[in-house]
């Protein structure tokens, strides 16, 4: 008597849904929008996906020392997000663009903390984005205390005509 071969189905784990962090970041504006959306939803994975894969990324937040690399930046934002979402409204955005890098400088209004005890801040923010093989990614972010009065102030440079 010969044994019959019976095909045994291979059980595989279902494919996980595509993570939100794999959003296409086709422009610096897409990356900035994803970054602020991650803050709004306290989504640390999405926030970190906005950063470049390079080891020398840098971030300066008000009241902290300079953060270098993924581990330090992740830890700082993880601590910030323990209080929930961080809402950001960008005002007076100025862009300096090249083919492979873009600098965004803005005054931003930040609201964070519990709904019954929100904390409102005005920050001057500079973010540097570079074009990578995976889309535009953040390489540097610097935020320092600002003033609400700056919203009405002019950020336009003086006449730069060379004659």
QUIGIWO-V382519 format. One record per backbone hydrogen bond with DSSP energy under -1.0 kcal/mol. CO is the residue of the C=O (numbers start at 1). NH is the residue of the N-H. E is the energy in kcal/mol with one decimal. If there is no record, write none. Layout:
BEGIN
{{CO,NH,E} {CO,NH,E}}
END
This chain:
BEGIN
{{19,22,-1.9} {20,23,-1.2} {25,136,-2.7} {27,31,-1.9} {28,32,-2.6} {29,33,-2.5} {30,34,-2.5} {31,35,-2.3} {32,36,-2.5} {33,37,-2.2} {34,38,-2.2} {35,39,-1.7} {36,40,-2.2} {37,41,-2.1} {38,43,-2.7} {39,86,-2.1} {43,47,-2.3} {44,48,-2.6} {45,49,-1.6} {47,50,-1.1} {48,51,-1.1} {50,138,-3.2} {57,69,-2.5} {58,141,-1.7} {59,67,-3.0} {60,143,-2.8} {61,64,-2.1} {67,59,-2.4} {69,73,-2.0} {70,74,-3.0} {71,75,-2.2} {72,76,-2.1} {73,77,-2.3} {74,78,-2.5} {75,79,-2.0} {76,80,-2.0} {77,81,-2.4} {80,83,-1.1} {81,84,-1.9} {87,111,-2.6} {89,109,-2.9} {91,107,-2.1} {94,105,-2.7} {96,103,-2.7} {100,131,-2.4} {101,98,-2.6} {102,129,-3.1} {103,96,-2.3} {104,127,-2.7} {105,94,-2.8} {106,125,-3.0} {107,91,-3.2} {108,123,-2.6} {109,89,-2.4} {110,121,-3.0} {111,87,-3.1} {112,119,-3.4} {114,117,-1.1} {119,112,-2.3} {121,110,-3.0} {122,146,-3.4} {123,108,-3.0} {124,144,-2.4} {125,106,-2.6} {126,142,-2.8} {127,104,-2.9} {128,139,-3.0} {128,140,-1.3} {129,102,-2.4} {130,137,-2.6} {132,135,-1.6} {135,132,-2.0} {137,130,-2.7} {138,52,-2.9} {139,58,-2.1} {140,128,-3.0} {141,60,-2.7} {142,126,-2.6} {144,124,-3.0} {147,150,-1.8} {148,151,-2.1}}
END
